[in-house]
Amino acid sequence: MTRTITRPLLLAAGLALASAACGDDDSPHDAADDAGTDDVATPDDTTPDADADADGADDAATPDDTAPEADADADGADDGADASTATCDHPVPLACGDRRTAETTAAGASSLDRYSCTSYPETGREVVYSLVGTTLNRVTISMTPSGAQDLDLFLLPAACEPAACLAASTSTGAESLTFSAEAGTEYRVVVDGFEGAEGGYSIAVACAAGELCDNGTDDNGNGLADCLDSQCWTATACTERCAGGHDEDRDGLLDCRDAADCAADPACAERTCADAADNDADGATDCDDWDCIASPDCPAGPGTVGDPCTSHADCADRACLLETEWGWPGGYCTRWSPDDETCGSCPPDSTCHDVSGSGRGPFLCLRRCPSGTECRAETQVCHSAGVCVGTCTDDAQCTATGHCETGLCRTPPEDCETPGDEDSDTRADCADPACAFFSPCTPAPRTLEGAATCPAASPLALPPGERGTILVAGSLDAADGDDRLPDCGYRDSADVFYRFELTRTTRVSLFALSLSPTLPAPILALAYACDEPDFQCAAQPTTTRLELTLGPGTYYLTVDAYDGGTGNYQLGLLLADP
């Protein structure tokens, strides 16, 4: 279950990306107030074994080791390993039980700088290891820097392709990766340096019996079989295949809706850019699809940076910030790059801006406005950063959406009392999640407080036939305690827990509405079991939504908040046919 963003996101008028489903993706690499902690918990954020005797070696087998280490001489290092020449073509072998304590990146190569599983620049020297999976397929790799240098840990396939990165651990201290290795399959393990960091470190491999991911059996006895078990989330059998209508990785997102896994898959790309068909079912057809920007079927138009556009083909660089996607009235021609801080050099009278504000991109060319008169009248303003940005003040300015809201062109909201599908999402009135949890579509919520601990999770009674709406009211209080860190949460608060059980495949719309100013952004997180990581998580200002397709099974739902937030909330579930 990789979770990466490969396309531009909605740009707000203030040159900041709209809040993503998992909130502020902060990290210790970014802000000084992080105090060296890993803000965002991920399934691979486990703590390595503590072994700190004088020689640095693990002198005896620990509970998660399969055997004592074979080398325990005075230097603590595995004799014969030469990390200084370890490259993708000549990796140092690693095996279960290995612990190397005299490795260094100082003399390594520097050929891997960008990995698909992180946005951070890993420009330091790297050391590459090879690891072959065995029948002890639950593998934990731990790497601890010997000093303050910021070294990171990556798992790649045998081809050593950073664009196909399988997993990463990128905090500022000790790093750890836990994954299910397939017997006989070779992997590459890479120690690399954030922003040029290099230095010494120790690395250890521990293996144990784990879940077999394709036999329909709960092999490790945790109540979860195959792809429901987080041990299998990186296994081939649990990789989203992006076609066929099945949710192979069991994250609630099918095929091309699973953008993190399928955005780059050919099945989810606009294969033909001149057939008047939406081949990848993403709502954009032919030259209106970002997949077609470089297609010869979409010739460049006359529009320069900042000019209006209704298609990529209207612009000289074949890139249009469409009103329907970005909210800027009339569209906006640009030149863009996902990771080039120069945007590949901007045309005259424009400048390159990082719209994320964090150095991660995407980077867009925006028209400069040194005198304040260069922007399009009525539909653009000169931002304090000295560039023209789109904004609206009236519905009539939004020629594509017909609706202006808080300065941006938006899809019109669903009118819950007038027949019709105003927001064009194929669901009308009370069948639309925008209406399902409000009057007149549902009665007043009943009070059902969430449990203070996950094992005691409050059961949600489903409607007859597991189709319909549930709406309950509850509260977060400091007395509930903080028992779980959601996968998209950092600096979280007290949390409460619910559970529900499905007996058939269901399209589930989850909804959490804050009723208190002290609860600014409710967090919703779903897990298959209390001791498993979240497989989906979201947090949005005031109202948080998740829409998933879930198969039969029991689901544990966490309600949480950021920065110690407490207060009252409403929790809703809309259950419908997939």
N, C-alpha and C positions, 0 to 999 in steps of 0.2 A: 504494500500500500504506500507507494510514494505519494508525497503531497507537495507538488511543485506548481508554480504558476508560469505558464509559457506565453500568455498573451497579455496585452495591455488591459488594465482594469479601469473602472469608471473614474474619470478625473473630475474632482470638485473644483468650483471656481476659485478656491484659495490655493491652487497648485498642490493639493494633497490628495492622495488616493482615498476613495471612500473606504470606510472601515471594512476590513475583510471579515469572513465568517468566524475566524478564530481570533478576532481582536488584534491588538498591537503585537506583532511578531517581534517583540523586543528580544535582546540577547546580550550576554555579557560581552560580546565583541563590540557592542554598539555604545552603550551609555555608561557614563561614569557612576550613576547611581545604582548600577546593578550589583555593586559590591562583589563582583566575581562569582556570582551564582548564575546557574542556568535557568533563566526565567521560564522557559517553556518546557514542561515535562513531556518526554516522548517515550515510546515503549522501550527504546534502547538506553534510556538514562538509568542505568543500574550502577551500584557502587562496586568497584573492584575489590577483590579480597585485600584485606589489610595485612601486609607482611612487611615489616620494617626492621628486621634485625640488621646487624652490622654489615653483613656482606650483601644485603639486598636480594638474596635468593630465597625462594620458597623451599625450606629445607625438608618439609614433610608434606604429605598429601593433605589438602583441606577438603571439607565435605563436598565441594563441587568439583574437585579434581578427580580424575579417573585413576591417577597413579602418582607417586612421588616423582619429582623431577629427576631426570637421569644425570644431570650435571650439577654438582654442588661443591665444586672446588673453590679455592680461595677467592677467585675473581668473580664468581657467581655467574659468569657468562657461558653461553653454549659455545664450546670450542669449535672453531672452523667456520663460524658464521661471519661473513664479511659484509656488513651493512653498507660500507662506503661505496660498494659497486653494485648495490641491489637496485635494479631497474626493472621495468616491465618485462624486458626480454631475458633478464638474468636475475630473477627474484631469489631471495633467501627462503629456503623451505621452513615452514612452521608445521607443527603437529600437536595433537592433543597432549597436554601436560608440559609443553615447552614453556620456559620462562627465561627470557634473555634480559640481562641487566647491564650490559655494557655497549648498548647500541647508541648511535649518534647519526643525526642527519647532516652534520657539518660538511662531510665529503660526498654527500649523495648528489644525485642529479636534480635538475629543476626543470622538468618537462611537463609536469601535470600542475596546472594552475587553476582550472575551473572544473567543478564537479556539478552534475545535475542535481544532486541532493543537498546542495547548499548554495547560497548566493554570495558567500564570503570568498575573497581572493586568497587562494592558498599558494602564494608566490614563493614560499620558502623551498629549500631543498627537501626531497622526499626519499624515503626508503620503502621498497616494495618487497612484500613477502608473498609466497604461494602457500595455500592451504588446501588440502584435499579432504572432502567430507568422508566421514566413516559412518558406521551404524550407530555410533554415539553422536546423534545429529543435533543435539542441543549445544551450541557452541557459544562461549563467552570469551571475547578478546578484550583484554584490559591493557591500557597504555598509560603510564604515569611519567610525565616529564621530570627530569632530575633537578630542574630549577624553575625559574619564573617564565621561561619561554612558552609561548602559546602554540603548542602542537596539537593537531587534530588527527582523527582516525577515520579511515574510509574503507568500505567493502565494495570491491568491484568484481565483475565476472572475469573469467580467465583471460579474455581478450584485453583486459586492462583498459577498458574504454571509460573515461570519466563521465561521458555523456550518458552512460548506462549504469551510473552509480546505484548500488543496491541499498546502502545504508551509510549513515555518517554519525559521528559524535563530535560536536564542535563547541564544547564549553571552554573555560579558560584554565582548567586544571586537569585532573585525571579524566581520561576518556574510557568509555566502555561500550562495546557492541555485543548484543546477544541476538542470535539468529538461528534458523534451522538450516543446517547444511545437508545437502542431498548426498548420499553415499556415492563415492566415485567422482563427484563433481569438483572441479578445481576452481578456486577463488583467488583473487588478489587482495591482499590487505596492505593498505598504504598509510604510512605515517607522514604527514605533510605539515608545513608551517604556515600559520595565518600571517598574512602581510609580511612575508620574508623571514618569519621566525625559524630558528634552527637551534639544535642542541641535543643533549643526551636525554635518554629515556629508558624505561624498562617496559617490556611487553610480555604478556602471558596469555596462554590459551588453556581454557578449561572446557572439557566436554562431558556431557552426560546424556543418558537416554532421554529421548524427547518424543514428541508427537509425530507419527507418520502421517503425511498430509493427504493421502489419497486412498485410504483403505476403509473409510466409513466407521472407524473404531476409535474410541477414546483411549489411546495407548498410554498416556501418562496419568490417567485417573483423575483429571481435574474437572470432569463433567462436560468437557467441550471436545468435540471430535473434528479432526481435519481443519478446514479453513476457519472455523469459529475460534480455534485456539491461536492466540497471538504468536505462538512458536512457529506457526505456518505462514505468517503474513508475507514473508519474503520468498516462500517456496514457489516453484514453477506451477504446481497444481493450483495455487491460490493467487495467481496473477490474472488480473482482468484481461479477458481476451478481446474486448472492445467490439464484439459483434456476436450475434446469436441470441440476445435477449436473456442472458444469465449473469448473475452477480457473483462471479467466481471468487472474488476476494472478500465477499460478504461485508462490504462497507456501506450497503444500502444504496449504492449508485450503480446503475446498469450501463454497460457499454460506453457510448460517447458521453453520457452524463457524468461519468467518472473522469473528469477533466485531468485530475492529477496523474492518472495512469494512462489515459488514452489520447491526450491532446496531440501527441506526436505520432499516433498510430495512423497508418494509411487509411484504415476504415473510418477514421474520424477527421479526415481532411477533405476539403473540396477537391475531388479528383479531377473534375472537368469544370472549367471556368467559363464555358460558353454554351451550356445546355439548358439554361433557364430552370435548373433543378438545384435544390439544397441537398447535395449529396451526403454531407456529414450531419444533417439534421440539427444544425446549430442556430437556425433562424436567419442565416445570411446566405444569399444566393449569388453564385458567380462572382463578379467583380466587387460585390459588397462584402465578400468574405476576406478576412485577413490572409487566409491561405492562398489567395489569388494575387497578392500584391505584385509578385514577380512574374506572373504568367503573361506570355505574349498575347493571350486572348484579352488582356486588360491593358490596352495602350495608355500611355501617359497623357493626361490632359493639360490644359494651360494654367491651372490654378497654382499660385505660389503660396508659400507659408502664410497662413492666416486667412486665405480666401475661402468663401463658402463652397460646400461640396455636398452632394447627395450620394456619391459613389467614390470608391478609390480611383476609378478611371477619370475623375474630374481633376485630379491633382498631378502636378509635374513629377512628384516622387511616388505616385500611386499609393498614397497613404492619406486617408481621410478619417478624422475623428468624427464619426457619424453622430448626428443628433440623437438617434435612437439608442446608441451605446454609451456616449459620453455626456449627453445632456446639454451640449453647447448648441444653441439655436442656429440652424442653417448649416451645421457642420463646420469643419476647420481643417484645411489642408496642412499637412505637416511632413516632416521626415523623422523617422524614429529608429531606435535601436534598443534591443532588450538589455544590452550590457556594455555599450560603447559610450563612454562619458562625453564623447565629442559628437555623438549622433552621426558619425561618419562625415563630419564637417557640415555645418548648416549653411544654407544659401545666404546671400547678402540680406541685411536688414532683419536677420533672425538670430536667435541664440539657443543653445542646447540647455535643457532643464531636466533635472531628475524629478519626476513628478511624485516619487515616493517620499522624497525629502530625507532619505536615509542612505543614499549612495547605492541603492540596489536596482534602480531603474524601475520601469522603462524610462528611457531618455528621449525627449521630444524636442524638435525644433519649434520654437514659438516666436511670433513676430515681435520685434522690439518696438517700444513706444517712448522714445526719449522726450518727445514734446507733448505726449498725451493725445495727439490728434491722429495717430496712425491706425487706430483700431476702427473696426466697422461700427458705424453709428447704430445705436439702439440694441445691438446684439453682442457687443464686446465692450469691455472696460479695460483700462490700463491698470494692471495690477501693481502693487507696491514693489514687486520684483523687477518692474520695468518691461513687462511683456503683456501682450494682449491676451485676455482670456474671455471665454464665452459666458454670457449671462442673459437671463430673460427677466422681463417685468410683466409680461402679458401673454396670455395663451396664444394670441394671434402671431406672436413671434416664433412659436414652435410649429413650424410648417409640417413636420413629420409626426410629432406626437399629439399636438393640439392642446398640450397641458403644461403650464408653467408652475413650478412649485419650488419655493425657497431658492430662486435664482437659476434653476436648472430645468430643462425640458424633461418631463417624466411621462411614463405611460399613465394614462388616466386611471384613477382609482376605480375599483369595482363599486357600482351602486347596488347595495344589497337589497333595496326595496323596489327597484325597477327592473323588469325582465330584460335580460341581455347580458352579454359578456363584455363589459366595457373595457376591461384591461387585457382582453384578447389572449387569455391564457388557457382557453378551451374549457374553462369551468365557470359557470355562471351562478351568481347570487349565493345561496347558502351552501352550494357545493364547492365554492371557492374558499380557500383558507383565509382570504382577506375578510370574509364575512362570517365564516362558520362559528367563530368564537364570540360573536357580538349579537345583540338584539337587532332584529327580531328572530335571528336564526337559531338562537340557543337560549334556554332559560338561564336564570341567574346561577352562578357557580355554587356548588356545595363546598363546604369547608372540609378539606382533607389535608392535614399537616403531613409533610414528609417525615420519615424517620431520621433520627440523628445518626444512625449507622447504616451501612449498606446491607449487612446480613439481615437487619430487621426492616428492610425497605417496605414502605406502605404499598399495598397492592391497589392497582387501578382497575376497577371493575369495567370491563368493556361492554359496549352496547350489544344487543342481540345480533347474532350473525357476524360479529366483529366488524360492523360497518356503522358509521355514524360519528357523533361528536361526544367527547368527554371534556368537561370544564370544571376545574376545582380551584379553590383559593387556599393559599397557605402563606407561610412567612418564614423568613430567615432571621435567626436570632443568634447572638453570640453564644448562648447557652447550648446551641446545637453542636458546637464543636467543629473543628476543621479536620475532617477525616480523610479527605482525598484531594489531590491536586489535579484538576482537569487537564486534559491533553492540550487545550488551548488557553489555559489559565496560568497566570503568574500573579504573585501577590494577591492570592485569592482570599476568601472569607469563610465563615461558617457555611456548611453545606447540609442539604437534606436529600433523602433518597426515596424513589418510588420504583416499582417494578410492574411490568405487564407481560402477559403471555399471549402469543398468537398461535393459532392452529393452522393458518393458511397464509399464503403470500398476500401482503397488504401494502398499499401505498399509504404511508403514514406522514401526516403533516404535524409537526410539533411546534408549540407556540408558548412563549413565556412573556408576560407583560408585567413590567414593574408598576406598582401602585404607590411607590414611596420615593421621594427625592433622594433618600439615602441608599437607594438600590438602582444606580444609574444604568447598569448593563448586566442583565441576568445571563448566566452561563448555563447552557444545556449540554450535557454530555451523556452518551450512550455507551454501555459496555455489555458484553455477553455474560460476565460474572464479576463478582465483587473484587476478586484478586487478579482480574485481567485489565489491561490498559483500555482506554476509550477507543472505540473504532470510529466514532464521529463526535464532533464537539463544535459548538458555535457560541459566539457572544456578540451582541449588537446593541447599540444604544436604545434603551427603553424597551424595545420589543425584539426578542430573539426568535428566529424561525429556523427549523430544519425540515427538509422534505426528502424522504427516503423511501425506498422499496425494501421491505423487510420480509424475510421468510419465516416459517414457523420456528418458535423458540421463545425463551424467556429473556427479557431485556431489562437491564437496570439503568435507571434514569437519575442522573445527578442534577440538582438545581444548586447553583453556586453564584458567586459574584466576585468582582474585582475589589482589591484594596479594602478589604474588611467590610464591604457593603452589607447592609441588613435592611429588612423591611418586608412589606407585603407584596405578593405577586399573584397573578392568575396563571394557571398552567392548563394548556389545552392539547388534545389529540384529536385529529380528524382522520378517520379510517375509511379508506375507499378502495375500490378495485384497482389493481396495478395498471 
